[in-house]
């Protein structure tokens, strides 16, 4: 079983070592200081419509078939 994941960003790379179970998606990698904590947008969009508006900074909105939306917002890094 994979023990870590390397996320590549424009400015640097980050090693991710935390995993959690996300209801409806299974086990996912996350980093407490990054916006892409739970799922890659690619994997989410395979199952649901998703929107993001960078100027409004409302976060990633995942639109589910049952009309419930899940919003993933960025937290300030500590």
PDB file of N, CA, C and O in Angstrom:
ATOM      1  N   UNK A   1       0.834  -1.176   0.000  1.00  0.00           N
ATOM      2  CA  UNK A   1       0.000   0.000   0.000  1.00  0.00           C
ATOM      3  C   UNK A   1       0.884   1.246   0.000  1.00  0.00           C
ATOM      4  O   UNK A   1       1.876   1.310   0.725  1.00  0.00           O
ATOM      5  N   UNK A   2       0.523   2.220  -0.806  1.00  0.00           N
ATOM      6  CA  UNK A   2       1.290   3.455  -0.941  1.00  0.00           C
ATOM      7  C   UNK A   2       1.211   4.262   0.357  1.00  0.00           C
ATOM      8  O   UNK A   2       0.127   4.457   0.906  1.00  0.00           O
ATOM      9  N   UNK A   3       2.379   4.735   0.850  1.00  0.00           N
ATOM     10  CA  UNK A   3       2.430   5.451   2.122  1.00  0.00           C
ATOM     11  C   UNK A   3       2.477   6.964   1.966  1.00  0.00           C
ATOM     12  O   UNK A   3       2.240   7.688   2.932  1.00  0.00           O
ATOM     13  N   UNK A   4       2.777   7.453   0.768  1.00  0.00           N
ATOM     14  CA  UNK A   4       2.804   8.895   0.564  1.00  0.00           C
ATOM     15  C   UNK A   4       2.507   9.214  -0.898  1.00  0.00           C
ATOM     16  O   UNK A   4       2.569   8.350  -1.773  1.00  0.00           O
ATOM     17  N   UNK A   5       2.186  10.472  -1.127  1.00  0.00           N
ATOM     18  CA  UNK A   5       1.849  10.970  -2.451  1.00  0.00           C
ATOM     19  C   UNK A   5       2.556  12.306  -2.609  1.00  0.00           C
ATOM     20  O   UNK A   5       2.564  13.110  -1.677  1.00  0.00           O
ATOM     21  N   UNK A   6       3.149  12.558  -3.765  1.00  0.00           N
ATOM     22  CA  UNK A   6       3.808  13.836  -4.015  1.00  0.00           C
ATOM     23  C   UNK A   6       2.911  14.674  -4.914  1.00  0.00           C
ATOM     24  O   UNK A   6       2.595  14.276  -6.035  1.00  0.00           O
ATOM     25  N   UNK A   7       2.498  15.851  -4.410  1.00  0.00           N
ATOM     26  CA  UNK A   7       1.728  16.800  -5.204  1.00  0.00           C
ATOM     27  C   UNK A   7       2.691  17.815  -5.802  1.00  0.00           C
ATOM     28  O   UNK A   7       3.509  18.400  -5.092  1.00  0.00           O
ATOM     29  N   UNK A   8       2.591  18.017  -7.100  1.00  0.00           N
ATOM     30  CA  UNK A   8       3.471  18.958  -7.793  1.00  0.00           C
ATOM     31  C   UNK A   8       2.721  20.266  -8.029  1.00  0.00           C
ATOM     32  O   UNK A   8       1.673  20.281  -8.676  1.00  0.00           O
ATOM     33  N   UNK A   9       3.263  21.363  -7.502  1.00  0.00           N
ATOM     34  CA  UNK A   9       2.702  22.692  -7.684  1.00  0.00           C
ATOM     35  C   UNK A   9       3.681  23.529  -8.491  1.00  0.00           C
ATOM     36  O   UNK A   9       4.817  23.109  -8.707  1.00  0.00           O
ATOM     37  N   UNK A  10       3.263  24.700  -8.936  1.00  0.00           N
ATOM     38  CA  UNK A  10       4.148  25.579  -9.700  1.00  0.00           C
ATOM     39  C   UNK A  10       5.389  25.962  -8.904  1.00  0.00           C
ATOM     40  O   UNK A  10       6.494  25.962  -9.446  1.00  0.00           O
ATOM     41  N   UNK A  11       5.225  26.283  -7.641  1.00  0.00           N
ATOM     42  CA  UNK A  11       6.334  26.794  -6.843  1.00  0.00           C
ATOM     43  C   UNK A  11       7.116  25.705  -6.113  1.00  0.00           C
ATOM     44  O   UNK A  11       8.293  25.897  -5.811  1.00  0.00           O
ATOM     45  N   UNK A  12       6.487  24.565  -5.823  1.00  0.00           N
ATOM     46  CA  UNK A  12       7.154  23.545  -5.016  1.00  0.00           C
ATOM     47  C   UNK A  12       6.377  22.233  -5.076  1.00  0.00           C
ATOM     48  O   UNK A  12       5.283  22.167  -5.637  1.00  0.00           O
ATOM     49  N   UNK A  13       6.953  21.212  -4.498  1.00  0.00           N
ATOM     50  CA  UNK A  13       6.281  19.926  -4.344  1.00  0.00           C
ATOM     51  C   UNK A  13       5.918  19.746  -2.873  1.00  0.00           C
ATOM     52  O   UNK A  13       6.591  20.275  -1.989  1.00  0.00           O
ATOM     53  N   UNK A  14       4.854  18.999  -2.622  1.00  0.00           N
ATOM     54  CA  UNK A  14       4.422  18.718  -1.256  1.00  0.00           C
ATOM     55  C   UNK A  14       4.207  17.219  -1.108  1.00  0.00           C
ATOM     56  O   UNK A  14       3.581  16.585  -1.956  1.00  0.00           O
ATOM     57  N   UNK A  15       4.730  16.662  -0.028  1.00  0.00           N
ATOM     58  CA  UNK A  15       4.518  15.247   0.261  1.00  0.00           C
ATOM     59  C   UNK A  15       3.279  15.126   1.139  1.00  0.00           C
ATOM     60  O   UNK A  15       3.180  15.776   2.180  1.00  0.00           O
ATOM     61  N   UNK A  16       2.338  14.295   0.714  1.00  0.00           N
ATOM     62  CA  UNK A  16       1.094  14.075   1.440  1.00  0.00           C
ATOM     63  C   UNK A  16       1.140  12.673   2.034  1.00  0.00           C
ATOM     64  O   UNK A  16       1.424  11.699   1.339  1.00  0.00           O
ATOM     65  N   UNK A  17       0.856  12.587   3.335  1.00  0.00           N
ATOM     66  CA  UNK A  17       0.908  11.286   4.012  1.00  0.00           C
ATOM     67  C   UNK A  17      -0.403  10.924   4.706  1.00  0.00           C
ATOM     68  O   UNK A  17      -0.510   9.847   5.293  1.00  0.00           O
ATOM     69  N   UNK A  18      -1.396  11.803   4.648  1.00  0.00           N
ATOM     70  CA  UNK A  18      -2.658  11.564   5.356  1.00  0.00           C
ATOM     71  C   UNK A  18      -3.726  11.040   4.406  1.00  0.00           C
ATOM     72  O   UNK A  18      -3.832  11.488   3.264  1.00  0.00           O
ATOM     73  N   UNK A  19      -4.511  10.090   4.891  1.00  0.00           N
ATOM     74  CA  UNK A  19      -5.633   9.530   4.145  1.00  0.00           C
ATOM     75  C   UNK A  19      -6.865   9.527   5.045  1.00  0.00           C
ATOM     76  O   UNK A  19      -6.756   9.400   6.265  1.00  0.00           O
ATOM     77  N   UNK A  20      -8.011   9.666   4.439  1.00  0.00           N
ATOM     78  CA  UNK A  20      -9.276   9.588   5.161  1.00  0.00           C
ATOM     79  C   UNK A  20     -10.313   8.949   4.250  1.00  0.00           C
ATOM     80  O   UNK A  20     -10.144   8.915   3.031  1.00  0.00           O
ATOM     81  N   UNK A  21     -11.380   8.446   4.844  1.00  0.00           N
ATOM     82  CA  UNK A  21     -12.511   7.938   4.073  1.00  0.00           C
ATOM     83  C   UNK A  21     -13.461   9.094   3.814  1.00  0.00           C
ATOM     84  O   UNK A  21     -13.898   9.762   4.751  1.00  0.00           O
ATOM     85  N   UNK A  22     -13.784   9.334   2.550  1.00  0.00           N
ATOM     86  CA  UNK A  22     -14.719  10.381   2.151  1.00  0.00           C
ATOM     87  C   UNK A  22     -15.981   9.695   1.668  1.00  0.00           C
ATOM     88  O   UNK A  22     -15.963   8.958   0.682  1.00  0.00           O
ATOM     89  N   UNK A  23     -17.069   9.939   2.364  1.00  0.00           N
ATOM     90  CA  UNK A  23     -18.333   9.281   2.072  1.00  0.00           C
ATOM     91  C   UNK A  23     -18.677   9.379   0.586  1.00  0.00           C
ATOM     92  O   UNK A  23     -18.747  10.478   0.036  1.00  0.00           O
ATOM     93  N   UNK A  24     -18.889   8.249  -0.053  1.00  0.00           N
ATOM     94  CA  UNK A  24     -19.251   8.216  -1.458  1.00  0.00           C
ATOM     95  C   UNK A  24     -18.070   8.175  -2.406  1.00  0.00           C
ATOM     96  O   UNK A  24     -18.253   8.006  -3.611  1.00  0.00           O
ATOM     97  N   UNK A  25     -16.859   8.326  -1.883  1.00  0.00           N
ATOM     98  CA  UNK A  25     -15.669   8.348  -2.739  1.00  0.00           C
ATOM     99  C   UNK A  25     -14.600   7.354  -2.314  1.00  0.00           C
ATOM    100  O   UNK A  25     -13.662   7.097  -3.069  1.00  0.00           O
ATOM    101  N   UNK A  26     -14.722   6.795  -1.129  1.00  0.00           N
ATOM    102  CA  UNK A  26     -13.717   5.860  -0.652  1.00  0.00           C
ATOM    103  C   UNK A  26     -12.573   6.573   0.049  1.00  0.00           C
ATOM    104  O   UNK A  26     -12.741   7.686   0.548  1.00  0.00           O
ATOM    105  N   UNK A  27     -11.427   5.944   0.087  1.00  0.00           N
ATOM    106  CA  UNK A  27     -10.254   6.499   0.742  1.00  0.00           C
ATOM    107  C   UNK A  27      -9.601   7.533  -0.161  1.00  0.00           C
ATOM    108  O   UNK A  27      -9.381   7.286  -1.346  1.00  0.00           O
ATOM    109  N   UNK A  28      -9.295   8.694   0.409  1.00  0.00           N
ATOM    110  CA  UNK A  28      -8.688   9.787  -0.355  1.00  0.00           C
ATOM    111  C   UNK A  28      -7.487  10.351   0.402  1.00  0.00           C
ATOM    112  O   UNK A  28      -7.410  10.257   1.627  1.00  0.00           O
ATOM    113  N   UNK A  29      -6.562  10.932  -0.341  1.00  0.00           N
ATOM    114  CA  UNK A  29      -5.416  11.634   0.223  1.00  0.00           C
ATOM    115  C   UNK A  29      -5.838  13.047   0.574  1.00  0.00           C
ATOM    116  O   UNK A  29      -6.689  13.626  -0.102  1.00  0.00           O
ATOM    117  N   UNK A  30      -5.249  13.615   1.629  1.00  0.00           N
ATOM    118  CA  UNK A  30      -5.502  15.026   1.903  1.00  0.00           C
ATOM    119  C   UNK A  30      -4.303  15.660   2.600  1.00  0.00           C
ATOM    120  O   UNK A  30      -3.501  14.985   3.244  1.00  0.00           O
ATOM    121  N   UNK A  31      -4.210  16.967   2.452  1.00  0.00           N
ATOM    122  CA  UNK A  31      -3.190  17.771   3.116  1.00  0.00           C
ATOM    123  C   UNK A  31      -3.918  18.921   3.796  1.00  0.00           C
ATOM    124  O   UNK A  31      -4.673  19.630   3.131  1.00  0.00           O
ATOM    125  N   UNK A  32      -3.723  19.135   5.092  1.00  0.00           N
ATOM    126  CA  UNK A  32      -4.507  20.135   5.810  1.00  0.00           C
ATOM    127  C   UNK A  32      -4.327  21.576   5.327  1.00  0.00           C
ATOM    128  O   UNK A  32      -5.147  22.429   5.667  1.00  0.00           O
ATOM    129  N   UNK A  33      -3.293  21.873   4.555  1.00  0.00           N
ATOM    130  CA  UNK A  33      -3.055  23.256   4.115  1.00  0.00           C
ATOM    131  C   UNK A  33      -3.252  23.457   2.619  1.00  0.00           C
ATOM    132  O   UNK A  33      -2.842  24.490   2.089  1.00  0.00           O
ATOM    133  N   UNK A  34      -3.854  22.522   1.934  1.00  0.00           N
ATOM    134  CA  UNK A  34      -4.019  22.633   0.478  1.00  0.00           C
ATOM    135  C   UNK A  34      -5.485  22.534   0.095  1.00  0.00           C
ATOM    136  O   UNK A  34      -6.250  21.818   0.741  1.00  0.00           O
ATOM    137  N   UNK A  35      -5.888  23.263  -0.972  1.00  0.00           N
ATOM    138  CA  UNK A  35      -7.293  23.274  -1.408  1.00  0.00           C
ATOM    139  C   UNK A  35      -7.706  21.937  -2.024  1.00  0.00           C
ATOM    140  O   UNK A  35      -8.876  21.562  -1.948  1.00  0.00           O
ATOM    141  N   UNK A  36      -6.784  21.230  -2.621  1.00  0.00           N
ATOM    142  CA  UNK A  36      -7.111  19.960  -3.276  1.00  0.00           C
ATOM    143  C   UNK A  36      -7.007  18.809  -2.289  1.00  0.00           C
ATOM    144  O   UNK A  36      -6.475  17.747  -2.611  1.00  0.00           O
ATOM    145  N   UNK A  37      -7.517  19.029  -1.092  1.00  0.00           N
ATOM    146  CA  UNK A  37      -7.381  18.043  -0.025  1.00  0.00           C
ATOM    147  C   UNK A  37      -8.049  16.715  -0.311  1.00  0.00           C
ATOM    148  O   UNK A  37      -7.438  15.668  -0.099  1.00  0.00           O
ATOM    149  N   UNK A  38      -9.285  16.725  -0.784  1.00  0.00           N
ATOM    150  CA  UNK A  38     -10.091  15.514  -0.748  1.00  0.00           C
ATOM    151  C   UNK A  38     -10.051  14.675  -2.003  1.00  0.00           C
ATOM    152  O   UNK A  38      -9.927  13.452  -1.931  1.00  0.00           O
ATOM    153  N   UNK A  39     -10.153  15.303  -3.130  1.00  0.00           N
ATOM    154  CA  UNK A  39     -10.231  14.576  -4.389  1.00  0.00           C
ATOM    155  C   UNK A  39      -9.599  15.407  -5.480  1.00  0.00           C
ATOM    156  O   UNK A  39      -9.602  16.636  -5.411  1.00  0.00           O
ATOM    157  N   UNK A  40      -9.062  14.755  -6.478  1.00  0.00           N
ATOM    158  CA  UNK A  40      -8.671  15.518  -7.654  1.00  0.00           C
ATOM    159  C   UNK A  40      -9.938  15.912  -8.391  1.00  0.00           C
ATOM    160  O   UNK A  40     -10.917  15.165  -8.390  1.00  0.00           O
ATOM    161  N   UNK A  41      -9.927  17.065  -9.013  1.00  0.00           N
ATOM    162  CA  UNK A  41     -11.130  17.495  -9.740  1.00  0.00           C
ATOM    163  C   UNK A  41     -11.460  16.508 -10.848  1.00  0.00           C
ATOM    164  O   UNK A  41     -12.629  16.342 -11.195  1.00  0.00           O
ATOM    165  N   UNK A  42     -10.463  15.857 -11.404  1.00  0.00           N
ATOM    166  CA  UNK A  42     -10.691  14.863 -12.452  1.00  0.00           C
ATOM    167  C   UNK A  42     -11.585  13.727 -11.941  1.00  0.00           C
ATOM    168  O   UNK A  42     -12.551  13.347 -12.602  1.00  0.00           O
ATOM    169  N   UNK A  43     -11.258  13.191 -10.766  1.00  0.00           N
ATOM    170  CA  UNK A  43     -12.039  12.077 -10.216  1.00  0.00           C
ATOM    171  C   UNK A  43     -13.435  12.508  -9.812  1.00  0.00           C
ATOM    172  O   UNK A  43     -14.395  11.766 -10.018  1.00  0.00           O
ATOM    173  N   UNK A  44     -13.562  13.696  -9.239  1.00  0.00           N
ATOM    174  CA  UNK A  44     -14.886  14.185  -8.852  1.00  0.00           C
ATOM    175  C   UNK A  44     -15.754  14.374 -10.085  1.00  0.00           C
ATOM    176  O   UNK A  44     -16.923  13.989 -10.086  1.00  0.00           O
ATOM    177  N   UNK A  45     -15.192  14.966 -11.138  1.00  0.00           N
ATOM    178  CA  UNK A  45     -15.973  15.256 -12.338  1.00  0.00           C
ATOM    179  C   UNK A  45     -16.359  14.003 -13.119  1.00  0.00           C
ATOM    180  O   UNK A  45     -17.222  14.075 -13.994  1.00  0.00           O
ATOM    181  N   UNK A  46     -15.750  12.871 -12.828  1.00  0.00           N
ATOM    182  CA  UNK A  46     -16.192  11.618 -13.437  1.00  0.00           C
ATOM    183  C   UNK A  46     -17.571  11.225 -12.920  1.00  0.00           C
ATOM    184  O   UNK A  46     -18.322  10.544 -13.618  1.00  0.00           O
ATOM    185  N   UNK A  47     -17.914  11.651 -11.692  1.00  0.00           N
ATOM    186  CA  UNK A  47     -19.184  11.278 -11.065  1.00  0.00           C
ATOM    187  C   UNK A  47     -20.187  12.419 -11.000  1.00  0.00           C
ATOM    188  O   UNK A  47     -21.393  12.176 -11.027  1.00  0.00           O
ATOM    189  N   UNK A  48     -19.709  13.677 -10.914  1.00  0.00           N
ATOM    190  CA  UNK A  48     -20.591  14.810 -10.651  1.00  0.00           C
ATOM    191  C   UNK A  48     -20.178  16.021 -11.483  1.00  0.00           C
ATOM    192  O   UNK A  48     -19.039  16.108 -11.943  1.00  0.00           O
ATOM    193  N   UNK A  49     -21.104  16.949 -11.671  1.00  0.00           N
ATOM    194  CA  UNK A  49     -20.744  18.252 -12.220  1.00  0.00           C
ATOM    195  C   UNK A  49     -20.064  19.043 -11.114  1.00  0.00           C
ATOM    196  O   UNK A  49     -20.447  18.951  -9.948  1.00  0.00           O
ATOM    197  N   UNK A  50     -19.056  19.819 -11.484  1.00  0.00           N
ATOM    198  CA  UNK A  50     -18.348  20.641 -10.506  1.00  0.00           C
ATOM    199  C   UNK A  50     -18.062  22.004 -11.113  1.00  0.00           C
ATOM    200  O   UNK A  50     -17.777  22.120 -12.304  1.00  0.00           O
ATOM    201  N   UNK A  51     -18.143  23.039 -10.274  1.00  0.00           N
ATOM    202  CA  UNK A  51     -17.851  24.388 -10.741  1.00  0.00           C
ATOM    203  C   UNK A  51     -16.867  25.062  -9.795  1.00  0.00           C
ATOM    204  O   UNK A  51     -16.766  24.718  -8.618  1.00  0.00           O
ATOM    205  N   UNK A  52     -16.145  26.035 -10.348  1.00  0.00           N
ATOM    206  CA  UNK A  52     -15.211  26.840  -9.561  1.00  0.00           C
ATOM    207  C   UNK A  52     -15.120  28.202 -10.217  1.00  0.00           C
ATOM    208  O   UNK A  52     -14.928  28.301 -11.429  1.00  0.00           O
ATOM    209  N   UNK A  53     -15.256  29.249  -9.424  1.00  0.00           N
ATOM    210  CA  UNK A  53     -15.141  30.611  -9.938  1.00  0.00           C
ATOM    211  C   UNK A  53     -14.066  31.314  -9.123  1.00  0.00           C
ATOM    212  O   UNK A  53     -14.303  31.691  -7.975  1.00  0.00           O
ATOM    213  N   UNK A  54     -12.890  31.492  -9.708  1.00  0.00           N
ATOM    214  CA  UNK A  54     -11.751  32.016  -8.961  1.00  0.00           C
ATOM    215  C   UNK A  54     -11.952  33.450  -8.491  1.00  0.00           C
ATOM    216  O   UNK A  54     -11.435  33.818  -7.436  1.00  0.00           O
ATOM    217  N   UNK A  55     -12.676  34.261  -9.227  1.00  0.00           N
ATOM    218  CA  UNK A  55     -12.877  35.650  -8.811  1.00  0.00           C
ATOM    219  C   UNK A  55     -13.827  35.763  -7.623  1.00  0.00           C
ATOM    220  O   UNK A  55     -13.676  36.659  -6.793  1.00  0.00           O
ATOM    221  N   UNK A  56     -14.797  34.869  -7.537  1.00  0.00           N
ATOM    222  CA  UNK A  56     -15.731  34.895  -6.409  1.00  0.00           C
ATOM    223  C   UNK A  56     -15.151  34.212  -5.171  1.00  0.00           C
ATOM    224  O   UNK A  56     -15.593  34.470  -4.052  1.00  0.00           O
ATOM    225  N   UNK A  57     -14.176  33.355  -5.370  1.00  0.00           N
ATOM    226  CA  UNK A  57     -13.532  32.595  -4.289  1.00  0.00           C
ATOM    227  C   UNK A  57     -14.544  31.856  -3.413  1.00  0.00           C
ATOM    228  O   UNK A  57     -14.438  31.840  -2.186  1.00  0.00           O
ATOM    229  N   UNK A  58     -15.525  31.247  -4.078  1.00  0.00           N
ATOM    230  CA  UNK A  58     -16.544  30.484  -3.357  1.00  0.00           C
ATOM    231  C   UNK A  58     -16.125  29.050  -3.105  1.00  0.00           C
ATOM    232  O   UNK A  58     -16.819  28.327  -2.389  1.00  0.00           O
ATOM    233  N   UNK A  59     -15.018  28.620  -3.670  1.00  0.00           N
ATOM    234  CA  UNK A  59     -14.554  27.249  -3.518  1.00  0.00           C
ATOM    235  C   UNK A  59     -15.026  26.386  -4.672  1.00  0.00           C
ATOM    236  O   UNK A  59     -15.662  26.870  -5.609  1.00  0.00           O
ATOM    237  N   UNK A  60     -14.708  25.106  -4.592  1.00  0.00           N
ATOM    238  CA  UNK A  60     -15.173  24.146  -5.577  1.00  0.00           C
ATOM    239  C   UNK A  60     -16.561  23.690  -5.153  1.00  0.00           C
ATOM    240  O   UNK A  60     -16.757  23.278  -4.010  1.00  0.00           O
ATOM    241  N   UNK A  61     -17.516  23.758  -6.057  1.00  0.00           N
ATOM    242  CA  UNK A  61     -18.878  23.327  -5.749  1.00  0.00           C
ATOM    243  C   UNK A  61     -19.156  22.053  -6.540  1.00  0.00           C
ATOM    244  O   UNK A  61     -19.097  22.051  -7.770  1.00  0.00           O
ATOM    245  N   UNK A  62     -19.458  20.975  -5.828  1.00  0.00           N
ATOM    246  CA  UNK A  62     -19.776  19.701  -6.451  1.00  0.00           C
ATOM    247  C   UNK A  62     -21.296  19.559  -6.430  1.00  0.00           C
ATOM    248  O   UNK A  62     -21.916  19.562  -5.367  1.00  0.00           O
ATOM    249  N   UNK A  63     -21.888  19.435  -7.622  1.00  0.00           N
ATOM    250  CA  UNK A  63     -23.343  19.355  -7.774  1.00  0.00           C
ATOM    251  C   UNK A  63     -23.739  17.885  -7.923  1.00  0.00           C
ATOM    252  O   UNK A  63     -23.431  17.248  -8.931  1.00  0.00           O
ATOM    253  N   UNK A  64     -24.418  17.363  -6.920  1.00  0.00           N
ATOM    254  CA  UNK A  64     -24.785  15.951  -6.931  1.00  0.00           C
ATOM    255  C   UNK A  64     -26.163  15.759  -7.568  1.00  0.00           C
ATOM    256  O   UNK A  64     -26.955  16.697  -7.647  1.00  0.00           O
ATOM    257  N   UNK A  65     -26.433  14.556  -8.012  1.00  0.00           N
ATOM    258  CA  UNK A  65     -27.685  14.231  -8.698  1.00  0.00           C
ATOM    259  C   UNK A  65     -28.905  14.420  -7.798  1.00  0.00           C
ATOM    260  O   UNK A  65     -30.004  14.664  -8.296  1.00  0.00           O
ATOM    261  N   UNK A  66     -28.725  14.312  -6.482  1.00  0.00           N
ATOM    262  CA  UNK A  66     -29.850  14.480  -5.555  1.00  0.00           C
ATOM    263  C   UNK A  66     -30.100  15.955  -5.207  1.00  0.00           C
ATOM    264  O   UNK A  66     -30.827  16.261  -4.262  1.00  0.00           O
ATOM    265  N   UNK A  67     -29.494  16.858  -5.975  1.00  0.00           N
ATOM    266  CA  UNK A  67     -29.613  18.317  -5.810  1.00  0.00           C
ATOM    267  C   UNK A  67     -28.929  18.858  -4.564  1.00  0.00           C
ATOM    268  O   UNK A  67     -29.131  20.022  -4.216  1.00  0.00           O
ATOM    269  N   UNK A  68     -28.136  18.058  -3.893  1.00  0.00           N
ATOM    270  CA  UNK A  68     -27.312  18.553  -2.788  1.00  0.00           C
ATOM    271  C   UNK A  68     -25.967  18.980  -3.337  1.00  0.00           C
ATOM    272  O   UNK A  68     -25.352  18.254  -4.118  1.00  0.00           O
ATOM    273  N   UNK A  69     -25.510  20.144  -2.937  1.00  0.00           N
ATOM    274  CA  UNK A  69     -24.203  20.626  -3.347  1.00  0.00           C
ATOM    275  C   UNK A  69     -23.230  20.500  -2.186  1.00  0.00           C
ATOM    276  O   UNK A  69     -23.594  20.725  -1.032  1.00  0.00           O
ATOM    277  N   UNK A  70     -21.997  20.143  -2.497  1.00  0.00           N
ATOM    278  CA  UNK A  70     -20.929  20.104  -1.512  1.00  0.00           C
ATOM    279  C   UNK A  70     -19.922  21.164  -1.924  1.00  0.00           C
ATOM    280  O   UNK A  70     -19.488  21.202  -3.075  1.00  0.00           O
ATOM    281  N   UNK A  71     -19.552  22.026  -0.984  1.00  0.00           N
ATOM    282  CA  UNK A  71     -18.625  23.113  -1.273  1.00  0.00           C
ATOM    283  C   UNK A  71     -17.317  22.849  -0.547  1.00  0.00           C
ATOM    284  O   UNK A  71     -17.307  22.623   0.663  1.00  0.00           O
ATOM    285  N   UNK A  72     -16.219  22.877  -1.283  1.00  0.00           N
ATOM    286  CA  UNK A  72     -14.887  22.713  -0.728  1.00  0.00           C
ATOM    287  C   UNK A  72     -14.180  24.054  -0.818  1.00  0.00           C
ATOM    288  O   UNK A  72     -13.903  24.548  -1.911  1.00  0.00           O
ATOM    289  N   UNK A  73     -13.890  24.643   0.337  1.00  0.00           N
ATOM    290  CA  UNK A  73     -13.282  25.974   0.346  1.00  0.00           C
ATOM    291  C   UNK A  73     -11.852  25.901   0.849  1.00  0.00           C
ATOM    292  O   UNK A  73     -11.463  24.962   1.543  1.00  0.00           O
ATOM    293  N   UNK A  74     -11.092  26.896   0.489  1.00  0.00           N
ATOM    294  CA  UNK A  74      -9.696  26.977   0.892  1.00  0.00           C
ATOM    295  C   UNK A  74      -9.598  27.534   2.299  1.00  0.00           C
ATOM    296  O   UNK A  74     -10.267  28.511   2.637  1.00  0.00           O
ATOM    297  N   UNK A  75      -8.774  26.921   3.107  1.00  0.00           N
ATOM    298  CA  UNK A  75      -8.509  27.401   4.460  1.00  0.00           C
ATOM    299  C   UNK A  75      -7.148  28.093   4.456  1.00  0.00           C
ATOM    300  O   UNK A  75      -6.252  27.714   3.702  1.00  0.00           O
ATOM    301  N   UNK A  76      -7.005  29.093   5.289  1.00  0.00           N
ATOM    302  CA  UNK A  76      -5.709  29.765   5.403  1.00  0.00           C
ATOM    303  C   UNK A  76      -4.701  28.810   6.018  1.00  0.00           C
ATOM    304  O   UNK A  76      -5.008  28.109   6.983  1.00  0.00           O
ATOM    305  N   UNK A  77      -3.498  28.784   5.458  1.00  0.00           N
ATOM    306  CA  UNK A  77      -2.425  27.932   5.996  1.00  0.00           C
ATOM    307  C   UNK A  77      -1.955  28.519   7.319  1.00  0.00           C
ATOM    308  O   UNK A  77      -1.913  29.738   7.491  1.00  0.00           O
ATOM    309  N   UNK A  78      -1.606  27.646   8.245  1.00  0.00           N
ATOM    310  CA  UNK A  78      -1.136  28.099   9.573  1.00  0.00           C
ATOM    311  C   UNK A  78       0.357  28.227   9.573  1.00  0.00           C
ATOM    312  O   UNK A  78       0.946  28.593  10.590  1.00  0.00           O
TER     313      UNK A  78
END
